[in-house]
Amino acid sequence: MIAIGSDHGGYDLKMSVIRHLEERGIAYKDYGCYDKSSCDYPVFGHAAAEAVASGECDKGIVICTTGIGISITANKTKGIRCALCSEPVSAKMTRLHNNANMLAMGAALIGPMMANDIVDVFLDTEFSGEERHQRRIDLIEG
């Protein structure tokens, strides 16, 4: 199950990503926002991150206008490694090397086709499991 959340600036891209997840048959839970009314991204970033950290969801996707604020918010939750990605290579590398469990994207920076490609790579790439990468993740987690 994928946790997904956005603010008003990321709402349209979130809805596009949801349609893509549905086309792929991937289960998700939408943690808001639910329309384009002005709102505060930390509310929805925290909600999605908590769902991943608690194990309710396996991974998460969060979207705001730039992806910056909502990624910072998600990373405040213990156990979350949220990576802001604007292209598929970063999405691949953060899964391979960092075992990132959340993806952040900026709706003002990428379009729906690029977002779908990033989501696919993020969800389809497994952590390498290499000792050096796990050692570094352990250091991040403290």
Residue frames relative to the residue before (quaternion, step in Angstrom):
aa qw qx qy qz dx dy dz
M 1.0000 0.0000 0.0000 0.0000 0.00 0.00 0.00
I 0.2467 -0.7675 0.5822 0.1054 3.54 -0.98 0.98
A 0.2850 -0.7125 0.6144 0.1836 3.57 -0.93 0.94
I 0.0051 -0.7998 0.6002 -0.0094 3.59 -0.91 0.85
G 0.0969 0.7953 -0.5919 0.0883 3.54 -0.99 0.86
S 0.0012 0.7851 -0.6193 0.0116 3.53 -1.25 0.52
D 0.3886 -0.6225 0.5929 0.3316 3.48 -1.39 -0.03
H 0.7599 -0.3667 0.2601 0.4694 3.57 -1.29 -0.14
G 0.6475 0.5344 -0.3157 0.4421 3.61 1.07 -0.70
G 0.7415 0.3721 -0.2102 0.5172 3.56 1.18 -0.50
Y 0.3802 0.7796 -0.4457 0.2213 3.56 1.31 -0.10
D 0.6940 0.4757 -0.3009 0.4489 3.63 0.72 -0.98
L 0.6663 0.4770 -0.3119 0.4808 3.60 0.93 -0.81
K 0.6048 0.5459 -0.3573 0.4567 3.61 1.02 -0.71
M 0.6701 0.4944 -0.3079 0.4601 3.59 0.88 -0.88
S 0.6217 0.5233 -0.3338 0.4777 3.58 1.09 -0.68
V 0.6510 0.5012 -0.3098 0.4786 3.59 0.97 -0.86
I 0.6209 0.5362 -0.3431 0.4575 3.60 0.99 -0.76
R 0.6415 0.5079 -0.3289 0.4715 3.60 0.92 -0.83
H 0.6450 0.5186 -0.3138 0.4653 3.58 1.01 -0.83
L 0.6414 0.5094 -0.3249 0.4728 3.60 0.95 -0.82
E 0.6420 0.5199 -0.3174 0.4656 3.57 0.98 -0.83
E 0.6421 0.5209 -0.3216 0.4615 3.60 0.97 -0.83
R 0.6992 0.4427 -0.2572 0.4989 3.58 1.09 -0.70
G 0.4520 -0.7015 0.4436 0.3269 3.59 1.23 -0.17
I 0.4406 0.6855 -0.4557 0.3582 3.57 1.16 0.59
A 0.4030 -0.7204 0.5181 0.2243 3.57 -0.78 1.08
Y 0.0054 0.7871 -0.6157 0.0368 3.56 -1.10 0.77
K 0.1791 -0.7277 0.6422 0.1608 3.51 -1.36 0.25
D 0.3025 -0.7689 0.5464 0.1364 3.55 -0.77 1.13
Y 0.1761 -0.8085 0.5589 0.0541 3.55 -0.62 1.20
G 0.6530 -0.5221 0.3032 0.4572 3.59 1.24 0.42
C 0.5534 -0.0666 -0.8095 -0.1848 1.44 -2.46 0.26
Y 0.4575 -0.7314 0.4598 0.2106 3.54 -1.26 0.38
D 0.7691 0.1083 -0.1333 0.6157 3.58 1.27 0.26
K 0.6375 -0.5710 0.3748 0.3566 3.58 -1.28 0.00
S 0.3431 0.7240 -0.5202 0.2958 3.60 1.17 0.43
S 0.5845 -0.5917 0.4223 0.3604 3.57 -1.01 0.80
C 0.0934 0.7891 -0.5950 0.1202 3.55 -0.90 1.01
D 0.5204 -0.6437 0.4781 0.2935 3.55 -1.34 0.12
Y 0.4482 -0.7391 0.4406 0.2423 3.58 -0.51 1.22
P 0.6081 0.5722 -0.3996 0.3783 3.68 0.91 -0.58
V 0.5760 0.5914 -0.3831 0.4143 3.60 1.07 -0.64
F 0.7591 0.3924 -0.2018 0.4787 3.57 0.82 -1.02
G 0.6001 0.5476 -0.3490 0.4671 3.57 1.15 -0.57
H 0.6549 0.4968 -0.3038 0.4816 3.58 0.98 -0.86
A 0.6536 0.5310 -0.3237 0.4313 3.59 0.87 -0.91
A 0.6814 0.4709 -0.2896 0.4796 3.59 0.87 -0.92
A 0.6577 0.5134 -0.3113 0.4549 3.60 0.95 -0.86
E 0.6389 0.5228 -0.3260 0.4606 3.60 0.96 -0.80
A 0.6316 0.5347 -0.3321 0.4526 3.58 1.03 -0.76
V 0.6674 0.4727 -0.2964 0.4932 3.59 1.02 -0.78
A 0.6704 0.5146 -0.3024 0.4408 3.59 0.86 -0.95
S 0.6912 0.4792 -0.2766 0.4648 3.59 1.03 -0.76
G 0.5066 -0.6482 0.4214 0.3817 3.58 1.23 -0.38
E 0.4176 0.7000 -0.4750 0.3316 3.59 1.26 0.03
C 0.7688 0.1459 -0.0731 0.6183 3.57 1.14 -0.77
D 0.5215 -0.6640 0.4500 0.2908 3.57 -1.14 0.69
K 0.7829 -0.0072 0.0605 0.6192 3.54 1.01 -0.93
G 0.2214 -0.7862 0.5608 0.1355 3.54 -1.28 0.23
I 0.1652 -0.7396 0.6449 0.0995 3.51 -1.33 0.49
V 0.0059 0.7950 -0.6055 0.0360 3.56 -0.81 1.04
I 0.0962 -0.8092 0.5793 -0.0204 3.55 -1.01 0.91
C 0.0878 0.7346 -0.6721 0.0305 3.54 -1.08 0.84
T 0.7817 -0.3320 0.2034 0.4872 3.59 -1.19 -0.15
T 0.8016 0.2010 -0.1009 0.5539 3.59 0.86 -0.95
G 0.4481 -0.6719 0.4579 0.3716 3.57 1.19 -0.54
I 0.5479 0.6527 -0.3880 0.3509 3.58 1.21 -0.38
G 0.7208 0.4625 -0.2714 0.4392 3.58 0.62 -1.10
I 0.7035 0.4641 -0.2791 0.4603 3.56 0.88 -0.91
S 0.6197 0.5141 -0.3562 0.4742 3.62 1.13 -0.49
I 0.6144 0.5246 -0.3431 0.4792 3.59 1.03 -0.74
T 0.6410 0.5327 -0.3128 0.4556 3.56 0.95 -0.91
A 0.6764 0.4931 -0.3037 0.4551 3.59 0.77 -0.99
N 0.6871 0.5050 -0.2844 0.4382 3.57 0.95 -0.86
K 0.5479 0.5945 -0.4033 0.4286 3.61 1.23 -0.08
T 0.6164 0.5397 -0.3420 0.4602 3.59 1.25 -0.32
K 0.4973 -0.6725 0.4618 0.2953 3.57 -0.77 1.07
G 0.8013 0.2807 -0.2319 0.4747 3.54 -0.93 0.97
I 0.6123 0.5384 -0.3524 0.4594 3.57 1.27 -0.08
R 0.0475 -0.7323 0.6791 0.0175 3.49 -1.13 0.88
C 0.0104 0.8231 -0.5614 0.0853 3.53 -0.01 1.38
A 0.1311 -0.8012 0.5828 0.0352 3.56 -0.78 1.08
L 0.3236 -0.7130 0.5944 0.1832 3.54 -0.98 0.95
C 0.0176 0.8183 -0.5696 0.0747 3.57 -0.54 1.19
S 0.1586 -0.7938 0.5837 0.0634 3.54 -1.04 0.90
E 0.7711 0.1468 -0.1178 0.6082 3.56 1.33 0.06
P 0.6783 -0.5603 0.3060 0.3638 3.60 -1.15 0.54
V 0.5970 0.5775 -0.3884 0.3989 3.64 1.00 -0.63
S 0.6564 0.4968 -0.3137 0.4733 3.59 0.93 -0.84
A 0.6296 0.5326 -0.3320 0.4580 3.58 1.01 -0.78
K 0.6529 0.5081 -0.3077 0.4700 3.58 0.98 -0.82
M 0.7096 0.4759 -0.2740 0.4414 3.56 0.78 -1.02
T 0.6597 0.5047 -0.3311 0.4477 3.59 0.98 -0.71
R 0.6328 0.4865 -0.3376 0.4988 3.57 1.15 -0.46
L 0.6714 0.5124 -0.2993 0.4438 3.60 0.88 -0.95
H 0.8137 0.3159 -0.1218 0.4726 3.57 0.77 -1.08
N 0.7931 0.3224 -0.1490 0.4948 3.60 0.96 -0.83
N 0.2740 -0.7735 0.5119 0.2542 3.57 1.30 -0.25
A 0.0802 0.8242 -0.5520 0.0980 3.56 0.97 0.91
N 0.2254 -0.7922 0.5550 0.1162 3.55 -0.95 0.88
M 0.7510 0.2346 -0.2016 0.5834 3.57 1.30 0.10
L 0.2423 -0.7433 0.6150 0.1030 3.50 -1.21 0.78
A 0.0966 -0.7641 0.6347 0.0639 3.57 -1.00 0.87
M 0.0390 -0.7842 0.6192 0.0101 3.55 -1.12 0.74
G 0.3521 -0.7244 0.5594 0.1961 3.52 -1.26 0.58
A 0.3919 -0.7650 0.4670 0.2077 3.55 -0.50 1.21
A 0.6592 0.4943 -0.3190 0.4683 3.60 1.11 -0.52
L 0.6974 0.4990 -0.2507 0.4491 3.57 1.24 -0.35
I 0.7972 0.1665 -0.0794 0.5749 3.59 1.11 -0.59
G 0.4102 -0.7018 0.5292 0.2433 3.54 -1.21 0.53
P 0.7463 -0.4327 0.2781 0.4225 3.56 -1.31 0.13
M 0.6558 0.5086 -0.3369 0.4446 3.63 0.90 -0.78
M 0.6561 0.4853 -0.3086 0.4887 3.58 0.95 -0.85
A 0.6294 0.5366 -0.3387 0.4485 3.60 0.94 -0.83
N 0.6564 0.5086 -0.3139 0.4603 3.59 0.92 -0.87
D 0.6375 0.5164 -0.3271 0.4690 3.59 0.99 -0.79
I 0.6490 0.5122 -0.3099 0.4694 3.59 0.95 -0.91
V 0.6493 0.5165 -0.3103 0.4640 3.59 0.90 -0.93
D 0.6576 0.5154 -0.3166 0.4491 3.60 0.86 -0.92
V 0.6784 0.4759 -0.2997 0.4726 3.59 0.83 -0.93
F 0.6443 0.5271 -0.3231 0.4502 3.59 0.92 -0.89
L 0.7345 0.4342 -0.2442 0.4609 3.59 0.79 -0.98
D 0.7312 0.4505 -0.2369 0.4543 3.60 1.05 -0.70
T 0.6372 0.5190 -0.3316 0.4633 3.61 1.24 -0.22
E 0.2765 -0.7612 0.5699 0.1393 3.54 -0.84 1.04
F 0.5842 -0.5435 0.4736 0.3729 3.56 -1.28 0.46
S 0.5156 -0.6727 0.4354 0.3036 3.58 -0.91 0.90
G 0.3220 -0.7730 0.4895 0.2432 3.57 1.08 -0.66
E 0.4057 0.7225 -0.4775 0.2921 3.59 1.25 0.02
E 0.6133 -0.5997 0.3842 0.3416 3.55 -1.03 0.88
R 0.6703 0.5081 -0.3188 0.4370 3.61 0.85 -0.90
H 0.6672 0.4827 -0.3087 0.4760 3.58 1.02 -0.70
Q 0.6429 0.5012 -0.3266 0.4784 3.59 0.99 -0.76
R 0.6076 0.5539 -0.3448 0.4529 3.59 1.02 -0.77
R 0.6841 0.4840 -0.2823 0.4670 3.57 0.93 -0.90
I 0.6170 0.5237 -0.3414 0.4781 3.58 1.06 -0.72
D 0.6340 0.5289 -0.3223 0.4630 3.57 0.99 -0.83
L 0.6484 0.5056 -0.3110 0.4767 3.58 1.05 -0.74
I 0.6128 0.5327 -0.3404 0.4742 3.59 1.06 -0.72
E 0.6976 0.4888 -0.2681 0.4500 3.56 0.85 -1.00
G 0.3183 -0.7804 0.4840 0.2355 3.58 1.24 -0.47
